[in-house]
Amino acid sequence: MPAAPAASTLRAMSPVQFQVRSKKTKTTSLDIAHRAGVSQATVSRVLRGSPLVNAETRRRVEAAVRELNYKVDRHASCLRTQRSGTLALLLFEDPTPDESHINPFFLSMLGSITRACAKAGQDLLVSFQQLSDDWHADYEDSMKADGLILLGYGDYLAYQGKLEKLVAQGTRFVRWGAVLPEQPGLSIGCDNFNGGRLAGAHLAGLGRRRVAFLGGASSGCPEFLERFRGCDAALREAGGGGLAPALQVDAESSEEHGYRAAAELLARGHAFDAVFAASDLIAIGAMRALSEHGLRVPEDVAVVGFDDIPMARFATPALTTVFQDTQRAGELLVETLMKLVRGEPAESITLPASLVVRRSSGA
């Protein structure tokens, strides 16, 4: 019978050491290529998301990746492609009653953008900006992000020049906002004109003819302006006189501004039987001012908002509004930016709007 191994030998082969010695070598893209029956170059194209690979080949490679539990070496990939694997989301401050300075409308879009980045294998850098800052210069010579997503309301004319500088320095970016002719860069936006038309037609169908508009109606706020124009067109098509200038009050997208705008409207002393607010936040603030003035919603004044933020369903009364698809918007912002990063053709996209009828319009 052979002698038992010495104690020192047993100690030398500890469980930890045994596990290290028996560990399999790391799976490589060559292993994936062999399993899928394709070239290593094809595997690389699939992992980069190249459109040059047909659907069946892509399916085989992706199946092999899952079977072999392959993980991409992000550091090595970034060195090869000269990309950071990161997208930057710049949020611009909005007037809010708390310290967030983030319009609630963008919170659901932020969630969609985050999920879309994860699906695309991209990290997301979120940065809070002020429009007064020189934010456009931060990414000119930096590898901190491969491209920018811009979110936030503000005076379009105030930052149009900064967008032009981004274009001039070759920065890849896409923004949420109005899709305008000859605009700098690409935008994903809502069909604001048709959204306004839906609101105007709804109010006209309820017999409301003296409709007030709360929100900016100038080239500095093109989204609000298109909503104004759409509502005006619908009222005229219904045989009315459209939106009267005396019943339009500027307002930024916040409850406080909506409250003040409605108070100013009431102080003017002109008769009105409906309010179309350029955003839900403006509408919610306006309803409070109307109530404090002794006016009932919707009996005395019908109210329609725009955005369909979660708060709209829980307002008193529940707010009739125009729905914007923030989930799809977030997906398209990421998809469009990734096309720019990969050097593929990309274009601005306008999403459809739809009307959500609730108690505040009396329908």
C-alpha positions in Angstrom: 0.0 0.0 0.0 1.5 3.4 -1.0 2.3 5.7 1.8 -0.1 8.5 2.7 0.9 11.9 1.4 2.7 14.1 3.7 0.8 16.7 5.6 2.8 19.5 3.9 1.6 18.2 0.5 -2.1 18.3 1.6 -1.6 21.9 2.8 0.0 22.9 -0.5 -3.1 21.7 -2.4 -5.7 23.9 -0.6 -9.2 24.1 -2.0 -8.6 27.7 -3.2 -5.5 26.6 -5.0 -7.2 23.7 -6.6 -10.1 25.9 -7.9 -7.6 28.3 -9.5 -5.7 25.6 -11.2 -8.8 23.9 -12.5 -10.5 27.1 -13.8 -11.2 27.1 -17.5 -9.5 29.6 -19.7 -11.5 32.7 -20.6 -13.9 32.5 -23.6 -12.7 34.6 -26.5 -14.4 35.8 -29.7 -12.5 33.0 -31.5 -14.5 30.5 -29.4 -17.7 32.3 -30.4 -16.8 32.2 -34.0 -16.1 28.5 -33.9 -19.4 27.7 -32.1 -21.4 29.9 -34.5 -19.5 28.7 -37.6 -18.5 32.2 -38.7 -15.3 34.2 -38.9 -13.9 36.2 -36.0 -14.4 39.4 -38.0 -18.1 38.6 -38.2 -18.3 38.1 -34.5 -16.7 41.5 -34.0 -19.3 43.1 -36.3 -22.2 41.5 -34.4 -20.8 42.7 -31.1 -20.4 46.2 -32.5 -24.0 46.2 -33.7 -23.0 46.6 -37.3 -25.9 46.5 -39.8 -23.8 44.6 -42.3 -24.6 41.2 -40.7 -27.7 39.4 -41.8 -30.4 38.4 -39.3 -29.7 34.7 -39.4 -25.9 35.1 -38.8 -26.6 37.6 -36.1 -28.9 35.1 -34.4 -26.3 32.3 -34.5 -23.6 34.6 -33.0 -25.8 35.9 -30.3 -26.9 32.3 -29.4 -23.2 31.3 -29.1 -22.5 34.4 -26.9 -25.2 33.3 -24.5 -24.2 29.6 -24.5 -20.6 30.4 -23.8 -21.5 33.2 -21.3 -19.1 35.5 -23.2 -18.5 38.9 -21.7 -17.1 41.8 -23.8 -13.9 43.3 -22.6 -15.1 46.9 -22.5 -11.7 48.4 -21.9 -10.1 46.6 -24.9 -13.1 47.4 -27.1 -12.9 51.1 -26.3 -9.1 51.1 -27.2 -9.8 49.4 -30.5 -12.8 51.6 -31.5 -11.6 54.8 -29.9 -15.0 55.0 -28.2 -15.8 55.4 -24.5 -18.9 53.1 -24.6 -20.7 55.9 -22.7 -23.5 58.3 -23.7 -24.0 61.6 -21.8 -27.5 62.8 -20.9 -27.5 66.6 -20.2 -30.6 67.7 -18.3 -31.2 71.5 -18.2 -32.8 73.1 -15.2 -36.5 73.8 -15.1 -38.5 75.9 -12.6 -39.8 73.5 -10.0 -41.2 73.9 -6.4 -38.5 71.6 -5.0 -34.8 71.4 -5.4 -34.8 68.9 -8.3 -35.2 71.5 -11.1 -36.3 68.6 -13.3 -39.6 68.8 -15.1 -41.6 65.7 -14.1 -42.3 65.1 -17.8 -38.7 64.1 -18.2 -38.5 61.6 -15.4 -40.3 58.8 -17.2 -38.2 59.6 -20.3 -35.1 59.3 -18.2 -36.1 55.8 -17.2 -36.7 54.8 -20.8 -33.3 56.3 -21.9 -31.6 54.3 -19.1 -33.1 51.0 -20.2 -32.4 51.7 -23.8 -28.7 52.4 -23.0 -28.4 49.1 -21.1 -29.9 47.3 -24.0 -27.4 48.9 -26.3 -24.5 48.0 -24.0 -23.8 51.6 -23.2 -23.1 53.3 -19.9 -25.1 56.5 -19.2 -23.5 59.6 -17.7 -26.2 62.0 -16.4 -25.2 65.6 -15.9 -27.3 68.5 -14.7 -26.7 71.7 -16.6 -27.7 75.4 -16.6 -28.4 77.0 -19.9 -26.2 79.9 -18.9 -23.2 77.6 -18.5 -20.7 76.9 -21.3 -21.8 73.3 -21.4 -21.3 72.9 -25.2 -17.5 73.2 -24.7 -17.1 70.4 -22.2 -17.2 67.6 -24.8 -15.2 69.3 -27.6 -11.9 67.6 -26.9 -13.1 65.0 -24.4 -13.5 61.2 -24.6 -15.9 61.2 -21.6 -18.8 60.4 -23.9 -19.4 59.3 -27.5 -22.5 61.5 -27.9 -25.0 63.7 -26.1 -28.7 63.5 -25.4 -30.1 66.9 -24.6 -33.3 67.2 -22.4 -34.9 70.3 -21.0 -37.2 73.2 -21.8 -36.0 76.7 -22.3 -35.8 79.5 -24.8 -34.8 77.8 -28.1 -33.3 81.0 -29.4 -31.1 81.2 -26.3 -29.3 77.9 -26.9 -29.6 77.6 -30.7 -26.1 79.1 -31.1 -24.7 76.5 -28.7 -26.3 73.7 -30.8 -24.6 75.2 -33.9 -21.3 75.1 -32.1 -21.8 71.4 -31.3 -22.4 70.8 -35.0 -19.3 72.8 -36.0 -17.0 70.9 -33.7 -18.4 67.5 -34.9 -20.1 66.5 -31.6 -22.7 63.8 -32.1 -25.9 64.8 -30.3 -29.7 64.4 -30.4 -32.2 66.5 -28.5 -35.8 66.1 -27.4 -37.7 69.1 -28.8 -39.5 70.5 -31.8 -38.5 69.2 -35.2 -37.7 72.4 -37.1 -36.6 73.1 -40.6 -32.8 73.8 -40.9 -32.3 73.2 -37.2 -28.8 72.4 -35.8 -28.5 68.7 -35.3 -31.3 66.1 -35.0 -34.4 66.1 -32.8 -36.9 63.6 -31.6 -40.2 65.4 -30.9 -43.9 65.2 -30.6 -46.4 66.4 -33.3 -47.2 69.5 -31.3 -49.4 71.0 -33.9 -51.7 68.0 -34.2 -51.7 67.7 -30.4 -53.0 71.3 -30.2 -55.5 70.6 -32.9 -56.9 67.6 -31.0 -57.3 69.8 -27.9 -59.0 72.5 -29.8 -61.3 70.2 -31.6 -62.3 68.5 -28.3 -63.1 71.8 -26.7 -65.0 73.0 -29.8 -67.0 69.8 -29.8 -68.1 70.5 -26.2 -69.4 73.9 -27.3 -66.5 75.9 -25.8 -65.6 78.8 -28.0 -63.8 81.3 -25.8 -60.6 79.4 -25.2 -57.7 80.8 -23.3 -54.1 79.6 -24.0 -51.6 79.6 -21.2 -48.0 79.2 -22.4 -45.5 81.0 -24.6 -46.5 81.5 -28.2 -43.3 82.7 -29.8 -40.3 81.4 -31.8 -38.4 81.1 -28.5 -40.7 78.2 -27.4 -41.5 76.4 -30.7 -43.2 73.5 -29.0 -45.7 75.7 -27.2 -46.1 77.8 -30.3 -47.1 74.8 -32.4 -49.6 73.7 -29.7 -51.1 77.2 -29.9 -51.3 77.1 -33.7 -52.9 73.7 -33.7 -55.6 74.7 -31.2 -56.2 77.9 -33.1 -56.6 76.0 -36.4 -59.1 73.6 -34.9 -61.2 76.3 -33.4 -61.4 78.2 -36.7 -62.3 75.0 -38.5 -65.2 74.5 -36.1 -66.5 77.9 -37.1 -65.1 80.0 -34.2 -62.8 82.9 -34.1 -59.7 81.0 -33.0 -57.5 81.9 -30.0 -57.9 85.6 -29.1 -54.6 87.4 -28.3 -56.3 88.9 -25.2 -56.8 85.3 -23.8 -53.1 84.2 -24.3 -50.8 84.5 -21.3 -47.1 83.5 -21.3 -46.1 80.8 -18.8 -43.2 78.4 -18.2 -43.9 74.8 -17.5 -44.5 74.8 -13.8 -47.5 74.8 -11.4 -46.5 78.2 -10.0 -46.3 79.8 -13.5 -49.6 78.2 -14.4 -51.2 79.7 -11.3 -49.8 83.1 -12.0 -50.8 83.0 -15.7 -54.4 82.1 -14.7 -54.5 84.8 -12.1 -53.3 87.3 -14.8 -56.0 86.0 -17.2 -58.7 86.5 -14.6 -57.4 90.0 -13.8 -57.8 91.0 -17.5 -61.6 90.6 -17.1 -62.2 89.0 -20.5 -64.8 86.2 -20.6 -63.6 82.7 -21.3 -65.1 79.2 -21.0 -62.1 77.0 -21.5 -58.3 76.9 -20.9 -55.8 75.0 -23.0 -52.5 74.9 -21.1 -49.3 74.3 -23.0 -48.3 71.7 -20.3 -49.9 69.7 -17.6 -48.0 71.5 -14.9 -49.4 74.8 -16.2 -52.9 73.4 -16.3 -52.7 72.0 -12.7 -51.5 75.4 -11.4 -54.3 77.2 -13.4 -57.0 74.9 -11.9 -56.0 76.0 -8.4 -56.2 79.7 -9.4 -59.6 79.1 -11.0 -60.9 77.3 -7.9 -59.7 80.1 -5.6 -61.5 82.6 -7.8 -64.8 80.7 -7.4 -64.9 79.1 -10.8 -65.7 75.4 -11.1 -63.8 73.0 -13.4 -65.3 71.8 -15.7 -68.7 73.4 -15.2 -67.6 77.0 -15.6 -64.3 76.5 -17.3 -63.1 73.4 -19.1 -59.3 72.7 -18.8 -57.0 70.7 -21.1 -53.3 70.2 -20.6 -50.4 68.6 -22.6 -48.0 65.8 -21.7 -50.0 63.3 -19.7 -47.6 63.2 -16.7 -48.6 60.8 -13.9 -49.8 63.7 -11.8 -52.5 64.5 -14.4 -54.5 61.4 -13.4 -54.6 62.4 -9.8 -55.3 66.1 -10.2 -58.7 67.3 -8.9 -60.5 67.0 -11.2 -58.5 64.5 -13.3 -56.9 66.3 -16.2 -57.9 65.9 -19.8 -54.6 66.1 -21.7 -52.6 65.4 -24.8 -50.4 62.3 -24.4 -46.7 62.2 -25.5 -45.1 58.7 -25.6 -42.1 59.3 -23.4 -41.1 55.6 -23.4 -40.8 55.5 -27.2 -39.2 58.9 -27.1 -36.4 57.7 -24.8 -35.8 54.6 -27.0 -35.6 56.7 -30.2 -33.2 59.2 -28.6 -30.7 56.4 -27.8 -31.3 54.6 -31.1 -30.7 57.8 -33.1 -27.6 58.7 -31.2 -26.1 55.3 -31.6 -26.6 55.6 -35.4 -24.6 58.8 -35.3 -21.9 57.1 -33.2 -21.7 54.3 -35.7 -21.6 56.7 -38.6 -24.9 55.5 -40.0 -27.6 57.6 -41.6 -30.0 59.1 -39.1 -32.9 61.7 -39.2 -35.2 63.7 -36.9 -38.4 61.9 -36.0 -41.8 63.3 -35.0 -44.0 61.1 -32.8 -47.8 61.2 -32.9 -49.9 62.8 -30.2 -53.2 61.5 -28.8 -55.9 62.9 -26.6 -56.7 61.5 -23.2 -60.1 62.7 -22.0 -60.8 63.0 -18.3 -63.1 64.9 -16.0 -61.5 68.4 -16.2 -63.1 69.1 -19.7 -66.5 67.8 -18.6 -66.7 65.2 -21.4 
